[in-house]
Amino acid sequence: MPSGSPTSGVGRVIAGRYLLLNRLGSGGMGHVWLAHDQRLACEVALKEIVFRDPEPAGEEREARVARARAEARHAAGLRGHPHVVTVHDVLEHDGLPWIVMEYVEGAVDLKELVEQRGPLAPAECARIGLAVLDALTAGHQRGVMHRDVKPANILLAPDRTGAPYGRILLTDYGISVQPDAGETRYTLASVLVGTSGYLAPERATGGSPTPAADLFSLGCTLYYGVEGRGPFERESNLAEVTAVVMEEPRPAVRAGALGPVLRSLLAKNPEGRPSVIEAEAALSRIVTPQADSYARTQTDLGSQPPWAAAAPAPSPPAPVPPAPVPDGFGPVVVRSPAHRRRELPRALRAALAASLGLLLALGGVWYATAHQDSGGGAEAKPYGSAVGLAKPLKDGDCVLADWPDSARFQGTPRLRPTACGDAPDGQVMAFAQAASADEARELGAGRCEERTQEVRERLADVRSVAIVPSGDGFEAAGRRTACLVLGAHGPVYGPLGAHRKSGTAFTDTANMQRRDCLQARTNRDARLVSCAGPHDEQVLGFTRLGKDVTLPQARTESDAACAKDVPPRDYGFDPSVYTSGSWTSAGSWKSGTHFVVCTVRKQNGGTMEGEES
């Protein structure tokens, strides 16, 4: 079919905005197109839903459409992650959804790369594995299982330095699912979900999706990268599924140091597979073999997505005077004249980080290993000279974090205590006890990840950081690692989790969390209150507005964005009684994250009481 023919798609304008230029590829759900965004004058990738002949109807058609919406929602939840293709929007055209995604120029998928250039070196496969593992665990933290990790879904693209495969991205969340969220599964029970040679055995026999199943698929993918073919590659899909369940993988002959990692990831029993932390550590040792067993591998700055370099390195904050406030109210909330949406204008202290290092396993933990002091005894700093604290951290302590080279989450942070009301970078939320300094170094980060998971899942933009005792300071630190939760791109602006008190006024959206109930005394005063008593709104979740949306625009668009992305009906609220609300923060625009807090409230403006869903 000629590319310019009327039925080819080239030259069509989708949703009055996106001009299709050429087809980039095809998959199980449809085609991916290179398109020109006529409004912003830039290139994007559009995923088109295509129904094969005969066109499905009824439940099957609805399921295909729903899968597209789910893909966009799941991937959008990971927007901004350095190893996930960014999803900008999902739109309707001619009754079908199209997903608007980041166009990754010069990208080639791992399958194509191996077909063109042959198998990769073990260290290169390990580097790819670290990036994909980081993306997977960020999804797992949100309860999203990918379910289709395979070479064709891993993109390699030039980084900012020009290295041809420096940037690594996981794509295609088309069959992902949140099993713990009661989410509808848009696939037939009789159909295997995934790619036959890359399915985990428990998935091939009808088991539920789990992080361990995604790790099995990652093992198959890395095996393909280093060996040039899949570990269960056979002459038919049925034969591959049978091999996955009944047979051992072909012995790897080119894997070298990667071999033991592959064998552990490909264990038939999911309980025999390594944890994410163990897999990350093993891959890190292959990428950086001279590093200590507890050293964290970091991605070179050039491996970050292009937008990560857009913001200049942050400079020391200048004092920001409070905005003029009418009627005597504090500088907390601004109400749009025509809408019940609010803005919290207090500025964030730090600019968007110039780059993100490769995050620690389980998404976002940076191992703050402390430098040993030359002295010993009671005068030793608990966490070493790099962290700099003279006294051990206590539960609920708020801190400021200064990073080497002014890049957040790169290197070991130097900490300073601060009042929780003075825009802290984060707070101590838990501790991880250890029998020795070596055990703290080896296991502290993973234990902190587990202990802070619940509070992190309720916040929009935070990461876990483990502050590990130094050898000399192990006893002074109380024989335990301090588990911090820090804002990913700026301060958290106040206490977190259970450290917050009822009646406390919010000075920024950064420490608003899911399930919070809010009292809006005025349009400039949002306070945390008990959900068992009268309240005006409840926080349901978060969404992000596009990078081109200005803060004044956000004031008029945030309610609609929340109604679309976090609809109250999905949380059991009657749409004839309840509607979406939203809160925006000037800080999230200064940091470039553009997060919006989405709430539910009564349409008539009345109070809610004891109505937590």
N, C-alpha and C positions, 0 to 999 in steps of 0.2 A: 504494500500500500504506500503510495507516495506520501512523504511527510507533510506536504502541503494540501492534501486532499481534505474535503470538508469533514470527513469522519475521523481523521487522524488526531485531531485535537490541536495541532499546531495553529496558532493564530486566534484561538478562542480566548475570550475574556471572561474570566470567572468572577462572579459576584461584582461585576462592574469595575474591577480593580486589577486583577492579576492576568496578564497576558502570557499565554503558554508559548514557550519558545521551542523546547524540544524535550523528548522523553529521556529521563535519566535511567530508568529501570522499571522492572515489573516484579510483582510478588503475588502471594496468595490472595491478597485483598484488592489488588488493583495496580495502578501505575503511579510512578513518582515523576513529576515534571519539573523542569527548570522553568521558572516564571519570572516575569518582570512586574514588580509592584509599581503600578503607575502613580500611586499616590505618594510613595516615599522615594521613588526613583532608585530602587535597589533590587537585587536578585533574591528570590526565595525559592524554596522547594515546596511543591504542592503534591500531597498524596491524594489520589483520586480513587474512589470506590468504583470498581467495575464488576458488573454482574455478567457472568458467562451465559451463553445461550443454552437452554431457555432461561430467561430472567426469572430469578426466584421470586416467590410471592409469600405473603403471610408471615408466619413466624420466622422463616429462614431469612427473608429480606430484612425484617426488623432486627434480627440478631446481627446481621452483617453491619447494618447502620449503627447499632448500639456498640458494636466492637470498635468502630472507628471513633465514636465519641469517647469510649473508655480509654483508647490509646492516647488520644489527645489529653485527657484529664490526667492520666498517670504520668505521661512524659512531662506535661506542664508542671506537675508537682515537683519535678526535678530540675526545673528551669534554672539556669545559672550554674549547674554542676559542670565542671570542666571536662567530664568524660561522657556526657549525655547530649545527644543532638537536641537543640532547643526547639520546643514547640511554641509558636507564637499565638496560634488561634485555631479554632475549628469553625467552619462556616457552612451554610447551606447554599447549594446551587442546584437548580432543577430538582429539588426534593431530596438531594443526597448530600452527605457531608464531605467536605474537603478539609484536609488538615494542612495548615500553613506552618512550615518548618524552616529552620535555618538552612541556608544553602551552603554546604561545605565545599568550597571550590578546590578542585584538584584532588578530591578524595577518591580512594579506591578501597573496596572492601577486602578483607583478609583472604577470602576465597579467590578473588580475582588476582590478588598479589601473588599468592602461592602458585596459581596456575601460570602466571606470566614469568615469574622469577625463580620458582622452585622453593623448596622448604627453607624456613628461616633458621637462624642460629638460636640455640637454646636461650641465651641471654636476651635476645630480641623478643622471643616468645614470652619470656618471663616479664619483660617490661610491658608488653601488651596485656598480659594476664593481670598485672598489678592495677592497671588503669581500669580494665573491665570489672575486676573485683571491687574496686572502689565505687564504680557506678552501681553495681549490683547491690552492694551493702547499703548505699544511700537509698535505693528503692526498698530494700528489706526493712529499713528503719521506718518507712512509711507503710509497711505491710504489703508492698507491691512485689509479687514474684514475676520475673520476666517471662519464664516458661519457653523461650525460644532463643536461647543463646547459641549462636552458631557462627561460622566464619563470615557468612554473607551479611550478618547483622553487626559486624565490627568494621568501622570505617577508620582508615588511616589517611591523614591529610598533612600538607605542609604546615609547619609551625612558623612563627614570626621570623625565625632566623633563616628560613628557607629549607631546613631539613625536610626531605620529602615525606617522611612518615612519622614526624615528631609528634603530631597530635592524634590522639586515639579516642574514638567516640563509640558508644553503644547506641544502637538505634532500634526502631521497630518494637514498640510495646503493644502491638496489635492483639496479642493473645494473653497479655498480662492480666493478673487478677489479684484482688485483695481478699484472701480467704478468710481473714478474721474480721472483715468489715460487713459481713452479710451481703456481699456484692453479688448481683446476678451474674451467672456465668453464661456467656453468650456462645456456647458451643454445645453440640449435641453429645449426649452421654455416650453414644456408640462410636464417636469419632475421636481418634487420638489427637491430642492437642500438642503441637510441637513438630519437630523435624525428626524423622524416624531414627537416624543414626546418632542423634544427639540427645535423645530422651533418657532420663534416668530410669533405671529398672522399675522403681516403685511407681513412677508416672505411667510407664508402659502397661502396668498391670492395674491401673485404675486408682492409684493413690493420690492423695491431695498434693498440691504444689507447696513446696517448702524451700527455704534457702539452700538446704543440702542438695535438692534436685537441681537448682540453678548452678551449684558448684560442680556437680557431675557434668552438666552440659559445658561448663567452662573447661573442665578437664578434657573433654572430647575436642573442643575447639582448639586448645593449645596443642594437643596431640596432632591435629591436622596441620597446624602451623609449622611444627618442627619435623613432622614425618612426611607431609605432602598428601596424606590421605587420612580418612577418619579411622578411629580404632575399631569400628564395627561396620566398616564399609562392605556392602554385599551387592549382589546383582539385582535385588528388589527391595522395596520398602519393607515388605513382610519379613524378608530374610534379615534385614537390619534390626527390626524390632525383636525378632527371635534371638539374634546374637546379643543384643543389649541385655536381655533377660537371662539367657541360658549360658552364654559363652564368655570367656575372659577376653579382654582386648588383645589385639595383636601385640607382641613384644615390640617396644620401641627400639629402633636401632640408631637413631640420630640424636636422641634426646639428651644424652650426656647427663649433666647435673640436674636437668629437668625431669629425668626419668622417675626418681622416687616421688616427686610431687605429683606427676601424672598418675602413678599407680595408686597413690592415696586418694586422689580426687575421683578415680574411676572405681572405687570399691563398690561392690554390689549393695552392701548394707549401708544405708545412709549414716548409721551410727559409727561406722568405721571410717568415714571421711573426716578430713581435718576440719576444725573450726575455721571461721573466716580469719581469725587472728593467726592461727597456725599456718594457714595457706599464705597469708600476706608475708609472714616472717620468712617462710621457705623461699618464696619468689624473690623477696628482697635480697636474700643471701646470694642468689644467683646473679641478680643485676649488679650488686655491689659486694662481691665476695670478700673484700677486705674488711667489711664493716663488722662490728661486734654483733653478737646474736640478737641484741635488743635494739640495734640501730634502725631507724626508719628511713625508707627510701623516699626521696623527694623528686618530683618531676622538675626537670629543667624549666626555667622561665619560658624558654622558647616553645615548650610543649603546651602552653596555655592557649585557650581560644583567643581570637583577636580582640574581643571586647575587654579582656582582662587587662590589656595595656592602655585602655582608653583613658583611664583616670590617672592623674599625676600622683606621685608618691605623696602621702599625707604630710602636712606640715603641722607644727604645734598649733593647737586651736586658739583662736582669738576669742576674747570674751564676746558673747552675743547678748546684747541688751534685750530685755523682753519686749515683745511687740506691744504697741499701744492697745490697751484693753478698755473697752467702754464699760460703763456701769459698775466699775470696781472689781470685775472678775479677774482671776489670775490668768496667766498666759498658757492655758491648757487646751482649750477646745475652740474651734471656729465652726460655726454653722453656716452652710450655704444658704443664701436668702430664700431659695425656692425649694430646698430639699432638706430632709432630715439626715444629712450626712455631716460628719464632723472631721475636723483636722486638728492634729496636735502639732503646733508649729515649733516646738523647741528643737534646736538644731542638734544633729548628731555630732559627736566630737571628732570622729575619724572619717576620712574619705574612703571610697571603695578601694579595697586592696588592689594593688597593681597586678598581682598575680596570685594564683592559688596553687600551692604545692599539691602533689599527689596525696590525697587524704589517707589517713590510717584506716585499716580494715574496720568494718562496721560503720564507716562514714564519719569523717570529721574529727577523729581523735588525733591529736598531735602529741607525740611522746616527748615530754619535757624532761629528758634525762639530765641530771644535774652534774656539774663538774665537781670533781673531788677537790676538797681543800687540802692544802699542804699540812695543816695542823690537824689535831684530833681533839677528842674529849668534849667537854661541855661547851667550848667556844665555837665549835664547828657549826656552820650554817646548816639548818635542817635539810635544805634542798640544794646546797652547793652555791658557789659564787655566782653562777649564771643567773639563777633565780633571784638571789640576793636578799631573801628574807632572813632576818635575824631570829625570828620566833616562828614556831610552827603555826600553820593555819588552823583555824577553828571552824566548826560547822556554822554556816551562815555568813562567814566573813566575805565582804565585798572587796574587790581588787581592781586596780588599773593594771593593764598589761602593755608593756613596751616591747616591741619585737625588733630583733636585729635587722638592719637594712630597711626598717620601716615597712615591712611587708607582713601583714597578719598571717599567723599560722606557718611562718617559715622560721625555723630555728627554735631556740628555747626562749620563752617570754621572761622578761624581768618584771617581777610583780611588786606592787606597792599597795598597802592597805588603804582603803578609802571608805568614807561613809556611804551606806547604801542609798542615801538620797542624793548623792552627788554624781549622778550619771556614771556608775561603775561599768567597767567592761564585762564583769561577770561576778559570779558568786560561788563559794564552796557549797556544794550540794550533798556530798557524801564522802566517805573514806573507804579505802581498801586496805585491810590489815595484811601484813606479810610476816613471815617467819625470819626473813633475812633481806638484806639490801638486794641481793641477786634475784630473789623471788619478786621483790617489788619491781625491779627493772623489767623482768620477764613477763609478769602477769598484771602489773598495776594498771596499764592502759586498758586492757580488756575488761578488767573488773570495774573500772570507772565507767566504761561504756555501758555496762549492764546496769550499774547503780543509778546512772543519770538518764537512762533511756525514757522512763515515763515522763519526766518533766520536759525533756527535749522534744518528745512527740507532741506536746501540747503548745509549743512555742513555734513561731514562724521561721526564725533565722538564727539558730544557735549551733554551737558545736561543743563537744566534750574535750577537755584537756586534762591530762593526768600529770600532776606535779609530783614527781618521784623523789624520795629521799636520796641524798648522796650516801656513799659508803660511810663517810665520817659522821654524817648527820642523821643516820638511820634512827638511833636512839632518841636524839633530840626531836625528831619528827614524830615521835610516838609510835615508831615501827609501822607507819602506814602512809599510803599514797593519798594525797588530797585530790578529790575529784571535782573539777571546776566545770561550770557551764558558762561559756563566753559567747557574746554576740558574734556572729560570723563576719559581719561587715561593719560593726560599730558597737557602741555601748548598749547595755540592756536597760539603762535608765532607771533602775530600781531593783528591789528585791524580787526573787523568783520563787515560784512554787509555794510551799507551805510557809516560807519566810514572810510572805505578804500578810498584812492584817486587814480585816474587814473594815471598810470605811476609808481605806487609803485612796487618795486621788492619783490617777495616772498622769504622768507628765509626758509620756510618749507611748506609742502602741507597742514598742519593742518587748515589754514584759506583760502584755495581754496574752492570755493563753486560752486554748479551747476549753469550753465548759464554764468559763468565767461568767458570772452574772454581774451586770453593770447597773448602776443608778446614775442617770443623767440629770443632775440637779438643775443645771442650766446647759445651754449649748456650749459652755466653756468649762464644764466640770463633770468628768467621768470618774466614778468611784467604784471600787470593788465591794460587792455586798454578797451576802449569803443567798444562795439560790432557793433556800427554804422560805425566805421572806419576800416582801415586795421588791421587784426589780423591773427595770425598764427594758433591758435587752439581755440576751445571752450570746456569747461568742460561739460560733459554730466552726469556724475555720479561717482560712486565709486564701487570698488569690493575689496575683501579680498583674499589674498593668504594664503595657508595652513601654519599651525604653523611650519611645517617642512621645509618650503622654506626659505633659507637664503637670505640675502640682495643681495649678488652677483648673486644668481640665479634669484632673482626678476628682476634684470636689464635686463635679457634676456627673462623672461617669462611674464612680465607685459603687454606688448602690446597684446600678444595672449589672456591673461586672460580678458583684456578689450574687445577685439573683440568678445569673447564668451559671456561675461556677460552683457556688455553694448554696443551692436552693434549699430553703427551710423544709420543703416537703420531703426532701430526702432524709430528713432527721425526724420525721413523724409529726411535723407541724401542719395543721390544716391550712391550705393556701387561701381559703376564704376568710380566715381570721388573722393570719400572720403574714408578715412581709419581711423582705430583707432590709437590713440596715448596714452601715459601714462606718469605719473610722480610718482616717488616713493620717500619716505622720510626715511632717517635713523632713524628719531624719531619714526616712527610707528613700526620699528623693535625693537627699544629699549623698547617701551611700550608693545610689544607683539601683537599689533592689526593688523599689516601687511596690513593696508589700502593702496590702490592704487587709484590715481585719474585718471579717464578715460576721454579722450578727443576725438574730431574729428578733422581731418586736411585733407588737400588735398593730394592726392597721389603724385602729381608732385611737392609738396613742395611749391606751390604758396600760396599767401595770400588770405584770405577770407575777405569779406567786406559786411557789412549789410546783413549777411546771417544767422542771428540768427533764429533758427527754432521755 
